Amino acid sequence: MVKDLLKGKNGIIFGALNDKSIAWKVAERAHEQRAGFVLSNTPVSIRMGTIDQLADKTGSTVIAADATSTDDLNNLFEQTMEIFGGKIDFILHSIGMSPNVRKGIPYTDINYPNFSKTLDISALSFHKIMQTSYHMDALKEWGSIVALSYVAAQKTLSGYNDMGDAKALLESIGRSFGYVYGRDKKVRVNTVSQSPTPTTAGSGVKGIDTLLDFSERMSPLGNATAEEAADFIVLLFSDLTRKVTMQNLYHDGGFSSMGMSNRAIEQYSKSFD
Ligand SMILES: NC(=O)c1ccc[n+]([C@@H]2O[C@H](COP(=O)([O-])OP(=O)(O)OC[C@H]3O[C@@H](n4cnc5c(N)ncnc54)[C@H](O)[C@@H]3O)[C@@H](O)[C@H]2O)c1
């Protein structure tokens, strides 16, 4: 196992709700690799979840922020830079929520105020975070920003609803801001397209158990776990990936390149036995 990959680096990790969260696993791995960080989430998620336990375990500070509020984000970046005595090195955007998915509203009957909320929380928040850090010049040169995405940005998966649209926008924002941030401040911006993962947000997707099983059978290496996602993201925060930017990187056991797999067909034919 590599050691001290993030020694001397500090950042902000958004989206750790409980010990199932992908952001929680990233925080644990980043801590193991000697990074310092602030943990952020909404006031209600801080109350309902267990982020304080993670903060105790990793010696980090929790600062509440709704990632759709630029005032909250300004305050968060100001406080974070005060804690670390200057600019930081990495940001994780691990934020997603769709009121339409949550309420089981089908894509054909979508409620538009809900749709706007989905886009604001799950995609525009990525732009808002980067706009705030860019104008405050909060990231050091060769800093790294990562957001979590899903293959529903490219391919239609029934049940994923308006989150597919949100992920397409998220990935596009990653490329657009990645260009400017790279050109002006030598900061990397990437999205990681992760396998379906049994977390609180993941469990909200209709038919998640079937999706997990199907995806496991389709992927030659099987589904990637949250812990494996954390390993990959820590690598993207490190100095070993300094010229990787504006990419959507699939971390999905090969799923996104598959058309059909024997294991999926076998299961399909069994259902006729
Ligand atoms: N679980 C999966 O199957 C899967 C697969 C691919 C990508 N992802 C993505 O990974 C990311 C993390 O999700 P997760 O699966 O760890 O679930 P999770 O439920 O643990 O995390 C989602 C987080 O978003 C936070 N959040 C919601 N609204 C917010 C707001 N307004 N401001 C700040 N934070 C807010 C929640 O409080 C929560 O901590 C999401 O972007 C999700 O779409 C998940």
Ligand as a Chemical Component Dictionary entry (heavy atoms), coordinates in Angstrom:
data_LIG
# 
_chem_comp.id                   LIG 
_chem_comp.type                 NON-POLYMER 
_chem_comp.pdbx_formal_charge   0 
_chem_comp.three_letter_code    LIG 
# 
loop_
_chem_comp_atom.comp_id 
_chem_comp_atom.atom_id 
_chem_comp_atom.alt_atom_id 
_chem_comp_atom.type_symbol 
_chem_comp_atom.charge 
_chem_comp_atom.model_Cartn_x 
_chem_comp_atom.model_Cartn_y 
_chem_comp_atom.model_Cartn_z 
_chem_comp_atom.pdbx_ordinal 
LIG N1  N1  N 0  -24.760 5.439  -4.981 1  
LIG C1  C1  C 0  -24.662 5.273  -6.289 2  
LIG O1  O1  O 0  -25.150 4.277  -6.868 3  
LIG C2  C2  C 0  -23.898 6.287  -7.095 4  
LIG C3  C3  C 0  -23.358 5.917  -8.347 5  
LIG C4  C4  C 0  -22.691 6.887  -9.103 6  
LIG C5  C5  C 0  -22.578 8.191  -8.613 7  
LIG N2  N2  N 1  -23.110 8.509  -7.385 8  
LIG C6  C6  C 0  -22.993 9.889  -6.908 9  
LIG O2  O2  O 0  -22.167 9.929  -5.770 10 
LIG C7  C7  C 0  -22.460 11.137 -5.056 11 
LIG C8  C8  C 0  -22.597 10.812 -3.572 12 
LIG O3  O3  O 0  -23.739 10.018 -3.333 13 
LIG P1  P1  P 0  -23.738 8.732  -2.381 14 
LIG O4  O4  O 0  -24.130 7.580  -3.231 15 
LIG O5  O5  O -1 -22.514 8.674  -1.580 16 
LIG O6  O6  O 0  -25.030 9.019  -1.450 17 
LIG P2  P2  P 0  -25.216 9.880  -0.097 18 
LIG O7  O7  O 0  -26.703 9.964  0.073  19 
LIG O8  O8  O 0  -24.439 9.286  0.993  20 
LIG O9  O9  O 0  -24.614 11.322 -0.467 21 
LIG C9  C9  C 0  -25.343 12.348 -1.108 22 
LIG C10 C10 C 0  -25.006 13.623 -0.346 23 
LIG O10 O10 O 0  -25.519 14.788 -0.984 24 
LIG C11 C11 C 0  -25.756 15.711 0.076  25 
LIG N3  N3  N 0  -26.595 16.840 -0.346 26 
LIG C12 C12 C 0  -27.878 16.807 -0.804 27 
LIG N4  N4  N 0  -28.302 18.065 -1.040 28 
LIG C13 C13 C 0  -27.269 18.897 -0.746 29 
LIG C14 C14 C 0  -27.091 20.314 -0.791 30 
LIG N5  N5  N 0  -28.077 21.141 -1.188 31 
LIG N6  N6  N 0  -25.891 20.837 -0.400 32 
LIG C15 C15 C 0  -24.877 20.017 0.022  33 
LIG N7  N7  N 0  -24.994 18.681 0.075  34 
LIG C16 C16 C 0  -26.167 18.118 -0.297 35 
LIG C17 C17 C 0  -26.468 14.824 1.102  36 
LIG O11 O11 O 0  -26.602 15.432 2.370  37 
LIG C18 C18 C 0  -25.582 13.608 1.081  38 
LIG O12 O12 O 0  -24.534 13.734 2.016  39 
LIG C19 C19 C 0  -23.714 11.726 -5.699 40 
LIG O13 O13 O 0  -23.332 12.718 -6.629 41 
LIG C20 C20 C 0  -24.289 10.526 -6.437 42 
LIG O14 O14 O 0  -25.136 10.890 -7.505 43 
LIG C21 C21 C 0  -23.747 7.581  -6.620 44 
# 
loop_
_chem_comp_bond.comp_id 
_chem_comp_bond.atom_id_1 
_chem_comp_bond.atom_id_2 
_chem_comp_bond.value_order 
_chem_comp_bond.pdbx_ordinal 
LIG N1  C1  SING 1  
LIG C1  O1  DOUB 2  
LIG C1  C2  SING 3  
LIG C2  C3  SING 4  
LIG C2  C21 DOUB 5  
LIG C3  C4  DOUB 6  
LIG C4  C5  SING 7  
LIG C5  N2  DOUB 8  
LIG N2  C6  SING 9  
LIG N2  C21 SING 10 
LIG C6  O2  SING 11 
LIG C6  C20 SING 12 
LIG O2  C7  SING 13 
LIG C7  C8  SING 14 
LIG C7  C19 SING 15 
LIG C8  O3  SING 16 
LIG O3  P1  SING 17 
LIG P1  O4  DOUB 18 
LIG P1  O5  SING 19 
LIG P1  O6  SING 20 
LIG O6  P2  SING 21 
LIG P2  O7  DOUB 22 
LIG P2  O8  SING 23 
LIG P2  O9  SING 24 
LIG O9  C9  SING 25 
LIG C9  C10 SING 26 
LIG C10 O10 SING 27 
LIG C10 C18 SING 28 
LIG O10 C11 SING 29 
LIG C11 N3  SING 30 
LIG C11 C17 SING 31 
LIG N3  C12 SING 32 
LIG N3  C16 SING 33 
LIG C12 N4  DOUB 34 
LIG N4  C13 SING 35 
LIG C13 C14 SING 36 
LIG C13 C16 DOUB 37 
LIG C14 N5  SING 38 
LIG C14 N6  DOUB 39 
LIG N6  C15 SING 40 
LIG C15 N7  DOUB 41 
LIG N7  C16 SING 42 
LIG C17 O11 SING 43 
LIG C17 C18 SING 44 
LIG C18 O12 SING 45 
LIG C19 O13 SING 46 
LIG C19 C20 SING 47 
LIG C20 O14 SING 48 
# 
